[in-house]
Amino acid sequence: MNTVTPTNHAPVRRGMSRSQSERLSTWFSYALLVLGSIVILVPFAWMISTSLKMKADVYIFPPQWIPNPIQWHNYVEAFTTFPFDLYTYNSLIIVVFVLIGTLFSCSFSAYGFSRLQAPGRNFIFMVLLATMMLPSAVTMVPIYLFFNKLGWVDTFMPLIVPAWFGSAFFIFMMRQFFMGIPYELEDSARIDGCSTYGIWARIMVPLSKPVLVTVAVFTFMGTWNDFMGPLIYLTDENKRTLALGLSYFQGSARSAPDLHLLMAASLYAIAPCVILYFLCQKIFVKGMVFTGVKG
Amino acid sequence: MNTKKRWWTRSRREALDGYVFMTPAILGLLFFMLGPIGASAYFSFTEYDILSTPKWVGLDNYVNLFKDSLFWQSLRVTMIYSVVSVPLGLTVSLALALLLNKNIRGIFLFRTIFYLPAVMSGVAVALLWKWIFNPDFGLINWAIGLLSLEGPKWFIDEQWALPPIIIMSLWGVGGSMLVYLAGLQGIPTDLYEAAEIDGANKRKQFRHITLPMLSPVIFFNLITGIIGALQVFTEGFIMTQGGPNNATLFSVLYLYRNAFSYLQMGYASALAWVLFLIILAFTLIIFKSSPMWVFYEGNRRSGK
């Protein structure tokens, strides 16, 4: 193999060995992918299985994979133990307002940062980027005090209002996307008498659907799963979110949690995220590739 | 004269529009970033319980931090966690991305499955893993039992409390995997074709094309990974409450306790600033080292 082969033979020989090694590597990839999928799906299977078990069977060791009998009733019981409808409602309210705020403010600001020349624009953008490197721990305490002064503690305001003032990460993401949209579109709209605000609303926003969906999915999951925010700001039991409600559901130091009910409740809490991801997946991945982080 | 005047109006008009568009971000910076950052710096020099006015104590909080054994413990725990989990996460997510970048049948389904863990995060996952690592009824010890070995007392034994949280952190690599995947798809295929003509094998192609081309993404994931790892909170709070014997007392968890359980806002602020300086130091070191290993495509001279 090390010897120099005549050029007219080389492609044939190499072609054969390559297709063999490629087939081997494909099989190897499949094996790894299936193995990885099993590792990922086993905990899911276990969660589902446990959520349908009788309390006594949860602790059977070794674990019983198929519950006998199947306790659909667990789901009803989980929801009656804690006011999950109320928690869901609270989570939804927060998520909806955060989503609207994030999508509006980030796409709005990103347009300014990407297309409009204004003195100091780049400096402001750099400061914005620098805040991404700061740990939220640094500002957590003063922001809490700030909201406390405003009388917003124990309301949804601290969880919703900041979203209306943009997020560095998403502004950056949208900016990259806007910068890829051809100027010609903008110019011809301007000639047709469209204002800058009209261009944002009628050209930039409709053309950036994939990145908007990406931001929406990230925002939905982040807000829906957010634990620390509600933990810090909400003290009233009736204002708890689903993520927060779950943690109180795990029992206390003195009492063991009812695992079967806990898993039923957890699956219920995860379901909207999984459904949303399945629905958005195609656009989501595309958007990610399009705005991919590149030097 | 006339044209000059009109030109001026136009660019001023554009600048004005620009500021209007940037308003949300600028206000956000002022309200939720710059103000709180300044305030926390001030509070870190005071004694403050939220209810009464802050009392200036100078460097007392910082001096006390150095004498506080729990602070050192939380720092140690956070460091161990970060040093192990960040490289592990980077490697695993890169390997997964390479695997999922292959053009094989059913890849769409596999991409869905592998991203699934990132979809579910936070409390539900922390609870799930707490249960998986349960020493008596958990899946892990059951699997170890199948090999007729005895599993460790996860979470109960001080020595075995942190490893499950590190293993669990791998569950969340889906996000960085997606960023790698995006980076991989951005590498021009002509580079590989050229390399193949030059007789480079797959391993050489990976070392001389994939890794350099991907280095900006690796850099991004490394920075965000470190920042994230040094601020880990939810896992320690939900799964172990910092125990046993503070073996999983992460820095942010300790900060949270000081601020919201003991109402020592001044001390918590000092803690936050020390943590910030540590994160900044790490970030700067990596930024400084980046010219040695991060390759930006803008510098690439397309050879053959």
HADDOCK unambig.tbl for C-alpha pairs under 7 A between the chains (distance, minus, plus):
assign (segid A and resid 29 and name CA) (segid B and resid 99 and name CA) 6.54 0.50 0.50
assign (segid A and resid 33 and name CA) (segid B and resid 110 and name CA) 6.93 0.50 0.50
assign (segid A and resid 37 and name CA) (segid B and resid 113 and name CA) 6.38 0.50 0.50
assign (segid A and resid 37 and name CA) (segid B and resid 114 and name CA) 6.79 0.50 0.50
assign (segid A and resid 59 and name CA) (segid B and resid 137 and name CA) 5.96 0.50 0.50
assign (segid A and resid 61 and name CA) (segid B and resid 137 and name CA) 6.10 0.50 0.50
assign (segid A and resid 62 and name CA) (segid B and resid 142 and name CA) 6.18 0.50 0.50
assign (segid A and resid 105 and name CA) (segid B and resid 24 and name CA) 5.93 0.50 0.50
assign (segid A and resid 108 and name CA) (segid B and resid 21 and name CA) 5.56 0.50 0.50
assign (segid A and resid 109 and name CA) (segid B and resid 21 and name CA) 4.94 0.50 0.50
assign (segid A and resid 109 and name CA) (segid B and resid 22 and name CA) 4.37 0.50 0.50
assign (segid A and resid 109 and name CA) (segid B and resid 23 and name CA) 6.86 0.50 0.50
assign (segid A and resid 109 and name CA) (segid B and resid 24 and name CA) 6.34 0.50 0.50
assign (segid A and resid 109 and name CA) (segid B and resid 25 and name CA) 6.08 0.50 0.50
assign (segid A and resid 111 and name CA) (segid B and resid 21 and name CA) 6.71 0.50 0.50
assign (segid A and resid 112 and name CA) (segid B and resid 18 and name CA) 4.72 0.50 0.50
assign (segid A and resid 112 and name CA) (segid B and resid 19 and name CA) 6.95 0.50 0.50
assign (segid A and resid 112 and name CA) (segid B and resid 21 and name CA) 4.80 0.50 0.50
assign (segid A and resid 112 and name CA) (segid B and resid 22 and name CA) 5.28 0.50 0.50
assign (segid A and resid 113 and name CA) (segid B and resid 22 and name CA) 6.73 0.50 0.50
assign (segid A and resid 116 and name CA) (segid B and resid 14 and name CA) 6.19 0.50 0.50
assign (segid A and resid 116 and name CA) (segid B and resid 15 and name CA) 6.67 0.50 0.50
assign (segid A and resid 116 and name CA) (segid B and resid 18 and name CA) 5.08 0.50 0.50
assign (segid A and resid 117 and name CA) (segid B and resid 14 and name CA) 6.52 0.50 0.50
assign (segid A and resid 117 and name CA) (segid B and resid 15 and name CA) 5.74 0.50 0.50
assign (segid A and resid 117 and name CA) (segid B and resid 18 and name CA) 6.62 0.50 0.50
assign (segid A and resid 118 and name CA) (segid B and resid 15 and name CA) 4.14 0.50 0.50
assign (segid A and resid 118 and name CA) (segid B and resid 18 and name CA) 5.91 0.50 0.50
assign (segid A and resid 134 and name CA) (segid B and resid 276 and name CA) 6.86 0.50 0.50
assign (segid A and resid 135 and name CA) (segid B and resid 227 and name CA) 6.98 0.50 0.50
assign (segid A and resid 135 and name CA) (segid B and resid 276 and name CA) 6.28 0.50 0.50
assign (segid A and resid 137 and name CA) (segid B and resid 252 and name CA) 6.85 0.50 0.50
assign (segid A and resid 137 and name CA) (segid B and resid 272 and name CA) 5.69 0.50 0.50
assign (segid A and resid 138 and name CA) (segid B and resid 37 and name CA) 6.78 0.50 0.50
assign (segid A and resid 138 and name CA) (segid B and resid 40 and name CA) 6.88 0.50 0.50
assign (segid A and resid 138 and name CA) (segid B and resid 269 and name CA) 6.91 0.50 0.50
assign (segid A and resid 138 and name CA) (segid B and resid 272 and name CA) 4.84 0.50 0.50
assign (segid A and resid 138 and name CA) (segid B and resid 273 and name CA) 6.08 0.50 0.50
assign (segid A and resid 138 and name CA) (segid B and resid 276 and name CA) 6.60 0.50 0.50
assign (segid A and resid 139 and name CA) (segid B and resid 36 and name CA) 5.36 0.50 0.50
assign (segid A and resid 139 and name CA) (segid B and resid 37 and name CA) 5.55 0.50 0.50
assign (segid A and resid 139 and name CA) (segid B and resid 40 and name CA) 6.50 0.50 0.50
assign (segid A and resid 141 and name CA) (segid B and resid 40 and name CA) 6.91 0.50 0.50
assign (segid A and resid 141 and name CA) (segid B and resid 265 and name CA) 6.92 0.50 0.50
assign (segid A and resid 141 and name CA) (segid B and resid 269 and name CA) 6.84 0.50 0.50
assign (segid A and resid 142 and name CA) (segid B and resid 36 and name CA) 4.93 0.50 0.50
assign (segid A and resid 142 and name CA) (segid B and resid 39 and name CA) 6.00 0.50 0.50
assign (segid A and resid 142 and name CA) (segid B and resid 40 and name CA) 5.54 0.50 0.50
assign (segid A and resid 143 and name CA) (segid B and resid 32 and name CA) 6.69 0.50 0.50
assign (segid A and resid 143 and name CA) (segid B and resid 36 and name CA) 5.72 0.50 0.50
assign (segid A and resid 165 and name CA) (segid B and resid 24 and name CA) 4.51 0.50 0.50
assign (segid A and resid 165 and name CA) (segid B and resid 25 and name CA) 5.51 0.50 0.50
assign (segid A and resid 165 and name CA) (segid B and resid 27 and name CA) 6.55 0.50 0.50
assign (segid A and resid 165 and name CA) (segid B and resid 28 and name CA) 4.65 0.50 0.50
assign (segid A and resid 166 and name CA) (segid B and resid 24 and name CA) 6.00 0.50 0.50
assign (segid A and resid 166 and name CA) (segid B and resid 25 and name CA) 5.23 0.50 0.50
assign (segid A and resid 166 and name CA) (segid B and resid 28 and name CA) 6.49 0.50 0.50
assign (segid A and resid 221 and name CA) (segid B and resid 119 and name CA) 6.95 0.50 0.50
assign (segid A and resid 225 and name CA) (segid B and resid 121 and name CA) 6.47 0.50 0.50
assign (segid A and resid 225 and name CA) (segid B and resid 122 and name CA) 5.64 0.50 0.50
assign (segid A and resid 226 and name CA) (segid B and resid 122 and name CA) 6.99 0.50 0.50
assign (segid A and resid 227 and name CA) (segid B and resid 122 and name CA) 6.85 0.50 0.50
assign (segid A and resid 243 and name CA) (segid B and resid 123 and name CA) 6.17 0.50 0.50
assign (segid A and resid 246 and name CA) (segid B and resid 123 and name CA) 6.98 0.50 0.50
assign (segid A and resid 247 and name CA) (segid B and resid 123 and name CA) 6.50 0.50 0.50
assign (segid A and resid 266 and name CA) (segid B and resid 124 and name CA) 5.38 0.50 0.50
assign (segid A and resid 270 and name CA) (segid B and resid 120 and name CA) 6.08 0.50 0.50
assign (segid A and resid 273 and name CA) (segid B and resid 119 and name CA) 6.29 0.50 0.50
assign (segid A and resid 273 and name CA) (segid B and resid 120 and name CA) 6.93 0.50 0.50
assign (segid A and resid 274 and name CA) (segid B and resid 119 and name CA) 6.49 0.50 0.50
assign (segid A and resid 288 and name CA) (segid B and resid 182 and name CA) 6.37 0.50 0.50
assign (segid A and resid 289 and name CA) (segid B and resid 182 and name CA) 4.44 0.50 0.50
assign (segid A and resid 292 and name CA) (segid B and resid 179 and name CA) 6.65 0.50 0.50
assign (segid A and resid 292 and name CA) (segid B and resid 182 and name CA) 5.17 0.50 0.50
assign (segid A and resid 292 and name CA) (segid B and resid 183 and name CA) 6.11 0.50 0.50
assign (segid A and resid 293 and name CA) (segid B and resid 179 and name CA) 6.97 0.50 0.50
assign (segid A and resid 293 and name CA) (segid B and resid 183 and name CA) 6.68 0.50 0.50
assign (segid A and resid 293 and name CA) (segid B and resid 217 and name CA) 6.35 0.50 0.50
assign (segid A and resid 294 and name CA) (segid B and resid 183 and name CA) 6.73 0.50 0.50
assign (segid A and resid 294 and name CA) (segid B and resid 216 and name CA) 6.29 0.50 0.50
assign (segid A and resid 294 and name CA) (segid B and resid 217 and name CA) 6.46 0.50 0.50
assign (segid A and resid 295 and name CA) (segid B and resid 216 and name CA) 5.42 0.50 0.50
assign (segid A and resid 295 and name CA) (segid B and resid 296 and name CA) 5.36 0.50 0.50
assign (segid A and resid 295 and name CA) (segid B and resid 297 and name CA) 6.55 0.50 0.50
